[in-house]
Amino acid sequence: MLIETKINLESDYYDHAVFNKLKNYIEFYDALSYSIMSFISMGTMAALNLDTFTYSSIKGTLESIQDILMKGRINDGYTLLRKYYDSTVINIYTNLFLSDHVSLENFIVSQIDNWRKGTEKIPSYQKMIKYIRESPKLSRITDLISSDLYDKIRRRCNDNTHYNFYRNFLLNDNQILTINRLKYLDVFSLDLDAIFVQHFAYIFTLNQHYMSSSDYLDSLEVGLTPEEDSQYWVSSFIQQIFDNVIKVVRPDLALEIKKNTFMKLD
């Protein structure tokens, strides 16, 4: 027989900004997953863009974080936050590795395609993050991103995943009234933003065409001549998240992204 237990949370717990952020990020990855579907993942035999299912999976992880935090399980939330962080690193790494190795002489990049097929594992986190941070293609972004900050975030996620401190147990007990959960949600919210910003900056530096609106292709499909430069127009959901998150959280990164893109990002 299931026993209902009372959830004891601060009266303004559900008013915390982290819940609105999660909603916005969930909607962003959902829209991105759909909008890039037609772009071919060069270097693989995938019928659809590899990132289509990557982003829909990330959307699912963020939904799980939302559900867990709604129950006051901040410790479990951090375990899933590590999963979100690792999935963004894998996404950046695979796109970078394909960009570095695909060519007319090397049409299929076996390491990534084998990973797609399930016959080869992805490299360790340490190898992937080292590869990303040492990439000349991403150096402008890397120079602005504090590796120490992201190392601290991952350690914080690991502390909660592995219960490295007793307080990690307490953060999963939603009946304890003596825990200042809002303080921990403040940190969680900042960590969530940092992971999202890093992912956005790296992936749209590597794949600027992922910003594209559908206007150009829509015109071609109905036999109309596309408007001049419409291939460089940016999807409204990307512009919106750029305005509301990237410009606000990291205006320096926003300037760098704008400065080095051929897309018409405002």
Phi, psi and omega per residue, in radians:
M1 nan 2.267 3.113
L2 -1.340 2.341 3.118
I3 -1.847 2.119 3.110
E4 -1.272 2.225 3.100
T5 -1.973 2.482 -3.107
K6 -1.319 2.335 3.062
I7 -1.590 2.072 -3.129
N8 -1.828 1.708 -3.136
L9 -2.160 2.784 3.098
E10 -1.006 2.589 -3.069
S11 -1.044 -0.527 -3.118
D12 -1.824 0.303 -3.128
Y13 -0.973 -0.825 -3.046
Y14 -1.339 -0.100 3.071
D15 -1.560 -0.024 -3.086
H16 -1.118 2.520 -3.072
A17 -1.058 -0.401 -3.070
V18 -1.061 -0.558 -3.100
F19 -1.230 -0.655 3.080
N20 -1.228 -0.630 3.085
K21 -1.085 -0.792 3.131
L22 -1.042 -0.748 3.108
K23 -1.023 -0.786 -3.125
N24 -1.165 -0.699 -3.136
Y25 -1.229 -0.648 3.071
I26 -1.054 -0.817 3.133
E27 -1.122 -0.645 3.136
F28 -1.109 -0.887 -3.107
Y29 -1.163 -0.569 3.082
D30 -1.101 -0.829 3.140
A31 -1.163 -0.702 -3.128
L32 -1.145 -0.728 3.123
S33 -0.959 -0.774 -3.116
Y34 -1.281 -0.713 -2.989
S35 -1.232 -0.433 -3.095
I36 -1.709 0.036 -3.001
M37 -0.959 -0.609 -3.047
S38 -1.435 -0.188 3.128
F39 -1.380 2.211 -3.104
I40 -1.305 2.396 3.040
S41 -1.446 1.598 -3.131
M42 -1.034 2.372 3.127
G43 1.738 -0.016 3.112
T44 -2.327 2.960 3.087
M45 -1.714 0.244 -3.095
A46 -1.123 2.366 3.118
A47 -1.252 -0.644 3.080
L48 -1.995 2.813 3.094
N49 -0.951 2.232 3.121
L50 -0.952 -0.641 -3.045
D51 -1.271 -0.308 3.108
T52 -0.979 -0.860 -3.117
F53 -1.419 -0.424 3.028
T54 -1.075 -0.806 -3.082
Y55 -1.288 -0.586 3.070
S56 -1.211 -0.555 3.063
S57 -1.191 -0.753 3.092
I58 -1.063 -0.717 3.062
K59 -0.959 -0.777 3.134
G60 -1.097 -0.699 3.110
T61 -1.106 -0.738 3.117
L62 -1.155 -0.621 3.050
E63 -1.113 -0.678 3.107
S64 -1.147 -0.699 3.073
I65 -1.051 -0.780 3.128
Q66 -1.020 -0.816 -3.129
D67 -1.103 -0.742 -3.106
I68 -1.169 -0.764 3.137
L69 -1.165 -0.548 3.085
M70 -1.086 -0.421 3.090
K71 -1.611 0.024 3.127
G72 1.384 0.245 -3.114
R73 -1.594 1.316 -3.050
I74 -1.175 -0.610 3.105
N75 -1.069 -0.849 3.088
D76 -1.091 -0.610 3.094
G77 -1.030 -0.708 3.132
Y78 -1.188 -0.590 3.077
T79 -1.074 -0.733 3.094
L80 -1.277 -0.508 3.087
L81 -1.131 -0.642 3.065
R82 -1.110 -0.689 3.100
K83 -1.081 -0.730 3.084
Y84 -1.072 -0.819 -3.130
Y85 -1.047 -0.844 -3.118
D86 -1.098 -0.645 3.138
S87 -1.156 -0.591 3.103
T88 -1.222 -0.665 3.112
V89 -1.127 -0.756 3.092
I90 -1.059 -0.740 -3.135
N91 -1.112 -0.758 3.100
I92 -1.139 -0.795 -3.100
Y93 -1.076 -0.831 -3.085
T94 -1.123 -0.693 3.105
N95 -1.162 -0.713 3.123
L96 -1.163 -0.770 -3.115
F97 -1.111 -0.719 3.079
L98 -1.103 -0.769 3.129
S99 -1.050 -0.639 -3.096
D100 -1.340 -0.482 -2.934
H101 -2.030 -0.266 3.139
V102 -1.323 2.450 3.126
S103 -2.847 3.061 3.093
L104 -1.117 -0.531 3.126
E105 -1.478 -0.316 -3.100
N106 -2.329 1.212 -2.997
F107 -1.191 -0.582 3.104
I108 -1.980 2.109 3.105
V109 -1.521 1.790 -2.936
S110 -1.073 -0.660 -3.092
Q111 -1.026 -0.787 -3.109
I112 -1.348 -0.686 -3.139
D113 -1.189 -0.622 3.074
N114 -1.159 -0.649 3.058
W115 -1.088 -0.742 3.101
R116 -1.044 -0.709 -3.088
K117 -1.406 -0.220 3.127
G118 1.526 0.339 -3.140
T119 -1.852 -0.077 3.132
E120 -2.577 2.380 3.139
K121 -1.374 2.694 3.020
I122 -1.249 2.627 3.101
P123 -1.069 2.933 3.127
S124 -1.128 2.781 3.106
Y125 -0.962 -0.781 -3.101
Q126 -1.032 -0.711 3.137
K127 -1.223 -0.694 -3.127
M128 -1.166 -0.818 -3.084
I129 -1.187 -0.572 3.076
K130 -1.145 -0.752 3.134
Y131 -1.084 -0.735 3.138
I132 -1.144 -0.841 -3.055
R133 -1.216 -0.371 -3.140
E134 -1.702 0.044 -3.082
S135 -1.320 2.206 3.046
P136 -1.098 -0.531 -3.126
K137 -1.137 -0.482 -3.068
L138 -1.933 0.167 -3.002
S139 -1.075 -0.613 -3.126
R140 -1.104 -0.670 3.111
I141 -1.314 -0.776 -3.109
T142 -1.040 -0.650 -3.139
D143 -1.097 -0.435 -3.117
L144 -1.672 -0.226 -3.098
I145 -1.732 2.262 3.133
S146 -1.407 1.939 3.110
S147 -1.103 -0.548 3.126
D148 -1.082 -0.719 3.131
L149 -1.033 -0.820 -3.085
Y150 -1.264 -0.539 3.032
D151 -1.139 -0.670 3.102
K152 -1.159 -0.703 3.120
I153 -1.080 -0.783 -3.121
R154 -1.181 -0.630 3.074
R155 -1.108 -0.692 3.120
R156 -1.105 -0.725 3.073
C157 -1.094 -0.762 -3.141
N158 -1.132 -0.684 3.118
D159 -1.014 -0.697 3.137
N160 -1.331 -0.644 3.128
T161 -1.126 -0.724 -3.036
H162 -1.789 0.129 3.135
Y163 0.912 0.871 -3.100
N164 -1.218 -0.313 3.079
F165 -2.344 2.631 -3.100
Y166 -1.034 -0.591 -3.122
R167 -1.087 -0.376 3.111
N168 -1.145 -0.588 3.032
F169 -1.152 -0.775 -3.087
L170 -1.073 -0.594 -3.118
L171 -1.208 -0.153 3.100
N172 -1.793 -0.043 3.139
D173 -1.700 1.865 -3.048
N174 -1.525 0.259 3.093
Q175 -1.900 -0.161 -3.118
I176 -1.383 2.186 -3.087
L177 -1.565 -0.233 -3.017
T178 -1.527 -0.020 -3.140
I179 -1.597 2.295 3.064
N180 -1.468 1.439 -3.055
R181 -1.143 -0.520 -3.139
L182 -1.099 -0.598 3.097
K183 -1.116 -0.735 -3.135
Y184 -1.268 -0.574 3.066
L185 -1.164 -0.573 3.077
D186 -1.030 -0.808 3.140
V187 -1.178 -0.766 3.126
F188 -1.002 -0.764 -3.120
S189 -1.091 -0.733 3.102
L190 -1.140 -0.700 3.112
D191 -1.120 -0.731 3.111
L192 -1.052 -0.813 3.112
D193 -1.043 -0.785 -3.088
A194 -1.074 -0.739 3.127
I195 -1.129 -0.776 3.141
F196 -1.087 -0.788 -3.105
V197 -1.083 -0.770 3.126
Q198 -1.074 -0.780 -3.140
H199 -1.070 -0.832 3.131
F200 -1.013 -0.854 -3.057
A201 -1.095 -0.787 -3.101
Y202 -1.258 -0.810 -3.000
I203 -1.233 -0.595 3.136
F204 -1.475 -0.206 2.940
T205 -1.326 -0.712 3.130
L206 -1.302 -0.695 -3.051
N207 -2.188 1.307 -3.102
Q208 -1.086 -0.533 -3.117
H209 -1.161 -0.274 3.084
Y210 -1.130 -0.310 3.112
M211 -1.353 -0.221 -2.938
S212 -1.031 2.393 2.965
S213 -1.356 2.974 -3.101
S214 -1.540 -0.025 -3.001
D215 -1.006 -0.763 -3.076
Y216 -1.086 -0.899 -3.121
L217 -1.212 -0.600 3.111
D218 -1.048 -0.719 3.125
S219 -1.124 -0.756 3.139
L220 -1.107 -0.677 -3.085
E221 -1.144 -0.519 3.138
V222 -1.765 0.196 3.049
G223 1.394 0.312 3.111
L224 -1.719 2.686 3.049
T225 -1.376 2.113 -3.123
P226 -1.078 2.595 3.067
E227 -1.095 2.637 -3.102
E228 -1.001 2.300 3.110
D229 1.135 0.235 -3.129
S230 -1.177 -0.288 3.064
Q231 -1.195 -0.229 3.140
Y232 -1.820 0.062 3.121
W233 -1.234 2.581 -3.065
V234 -1.788 2.412 3.088
S235 -1.023 2.477 -3.063
S236 -1.093 -0.615 -3.116
F237 -1.210 -0.498 3.092
I238 -1.328 -0.737 3.090
Q239 -1.061 -0.693 -3.104
Q240 -1.129 -0.792 -3.132
I241 -1.239 -0.543 3.077
F242 -1.124 -0.750 3.140
D243 -1.213 -0.762 -2.968
N244 -1.534 -0.354 -3.102
V245 -2.093 -1.081 -3.006
I246 -1.079 -0.831 -3.134
K247 -1.123 -0.563 -3.087
V248 -1.429 -0.832 -3.071
V249 -1.345 -0.762 -3.100
R250 -2.410 1.336 -3.134
P251 -1.042 -0.518 3.112
D252 -1.152 -0.710 3.085
L253 -1.196 -0.658 3.103
A254 -1.027 -0.769 3.117
L255 -1.103 -0.716 -3.123
E256 -1.148 -0.738 3.124
I257 -1.108 -0.807 -3.140
K258 -1.085 -0.703 -3.065
K259 -1.149 -0.474 -3.001
N260 -2.043 0.402 3.087
T261 -2.051 2.581 3.054
F262 -1.556 -0.092 3.130
M263 -1.384 2.680 -3.110
K264 -1.505 1.209 3.140
L265 -1.556 2.127 -3.103
D266 -1.382 nan nan
